[in-house]
């Protein structure tokens, strides 16, 4: 080769190899830094989170300089750049989850300077805070009061903190401090301590599933830790509901509320943990349950008036206000026994929403199998529903569940029901099914027996296939109403059929399934939330109401297919 060609080859190699080496070195350094940072965050008393870009103008609480990236504490709101992080961790204290009150019995403000929330106003002069391009103004991490630096001396009540708007939902640090000092831990002692927190004190525990639906759980955990005592907020990916609910046993009996941030499966998980508390003899500590829907279907949330899905359209402050305004209702909880013919021991499952065999269970089973293989793809509620649609379309062509009536027997309260030519049977404990459809009501053009959350009755319907399910969901068809019953018994005589309970699917061979009433759970009902079309409001109040009453049983099938 000529010398110029050697030179060209050399510089070409350098142009290719050097960027690769630099990229690998930077990647190694970033991984090393991330490992060190993670270890530092784990040992810190702050709830640090690192971000490459803050979503609003942010200033370091140590050096007061404007920063684009760095770490923030989702409990107290302290922000720091990477160079000042260790100094901030040493010199700036976080929220104390347990601390004594002042000698006068009052709680003192815990102030943090700078980075106040957008559109916050001074408690003294009522003018907007945080408008200057620097680290300015202060905020109390407990009551969320904001004050200008210049107005601090004029603040009335000085250092007395009343915990702000949500004082009835927050567990004060002094309460846990006094509980820790108790020599005799008894519910009566907790009630006496709770009386010092106010007559309307109903603390809320937040249990969030960070893997549900649209993956908003991580953000919500931080926002609730900011507004509440961090000890009240639990990540279900790190702690089971059974362990989280043990905090209820340190609070006044009958006062606790639980906010479940997740889908129907997460709610069922929490309700099972509450049932376990009853088996331990902790009935007096049973909490009331409310829902912030993050899953795909969210049918139980729809039934209780909390909406079909949460995507950040309202702030978490409004969520807490809705909890304060909600009313307590009872909801039936059922259990499902199934015994396979192959000699396996009988299994018992909890059922809060519905059980089904047929095309909708087949769609759930296919969806579940693919989500297990590639979980990162199923991180959006819209994508999940689109995948369900594709599986439903495929089943319309294949019809894997046809001739179900020849393979299964149905009994309602011991009476055999003659089945028409069906592909699926659905047993409902609540008013909604299939991601927001009032299944029992159908099109609403035919009179049907009313349903209630606490009537002890199960609604049993049949469907002719996936296309019929789609027609019902858009109110173009009615289901085959097979009747209402306290006990439902199904016998699968031959072959293997897809089944599901509350969205958890499996393939089942010949077996006998019995569904009966188990107990009742205390839930919070939000009557002000609109959960379906405006023109359906009247019929919704007629067919699904939390008010208990004697509901007649209807055993006569009425089918109508569009």
URVEN-V554558 format. One line per field, one symbol per residue. phi: phi as a letter, one per 30 degrees, with the letter a starting at -180 (. if undefined). psi: psi as a letter, one per 20 degrees, with the letter a starting at -180 (. if undefined). A space follows every 10 residues. Layout:
phi=???
psi=???
This chain:
phi=.deddddddd dddddddded dddddddddd dddddddddd ddddddcdbc bdaddaebbd dcciddbcbl bbcdccidba dddcdddddd ccdcecdbad ddedjcccdb dbcihdddhc bddccicdci dddadbibbd dccidcbded cddcddihcd cciidcddcc ddeddddddd cddcdbeddd ddddddcjdc dbeccccccd cdhchceddd eddddddcde ddcbcddcbd eedddddedc ceeicdcbcc clcddddddd dddddddddd icedcddccb bcdcdcdhdd dddcicjdlc bidbdddddd ddddcdcdbc bdbcbccbbd ddjdddcbbd bccabbbkdd dddddddddd dddbdddccb dddedddedd ddddddddhd cdidddcbcb bchicdcdcd dccabbcccb dcaiijcddd didicbdbed bbdbdicccc bbbdlddded dddcicacdd ddkcadbcbb bddaicbdba bhiccacbde abcbcbdcab cdccccdddd caeddcdddd ddcbbdddad cdcbcddbca cd
psi=qqghhggggg hggghggghg ggggghgggg ggghgggghg hhiqiqmqpq qioqjrpqqp igijqpqhqb qqpjgijpqq rhhjghhhhg hoqapoioqq rrhiiqpqqo qpprlqqqkq qpigijqqrk iqmrorrqpp igijpqpqgh ihhjpqjdjp pjjbhkhiip oqhhghghgh iphooqhhhh hghhhiiqhk onqpppopoi jqdjkigggh gghhhghaph iippoiiipq hghhiihhij rppjiqqpoo oaahhgghgg hhhhhhhhhj kkhijprqpr pooiagglhh gghjjjriqp kjhqrhghgh hhhhiqqprq pqprqpppoq ijjqqqqpqq ohfqqqpbhh hgghgggggh hhgmhhhljp hggghhhggg hhgghhhgmh jrkhhiiqqp polipppppa nriqppopir hqqkkjpngh hcijjqpqqr qqhkijqppp rqqiahhhgh ghhjliqqro oirqqhpppp oohrapqpqq olioqrppap rpppprpfaq qorppniipp iaqhijgghg hhhoqipqro pqpoipqoqp p.
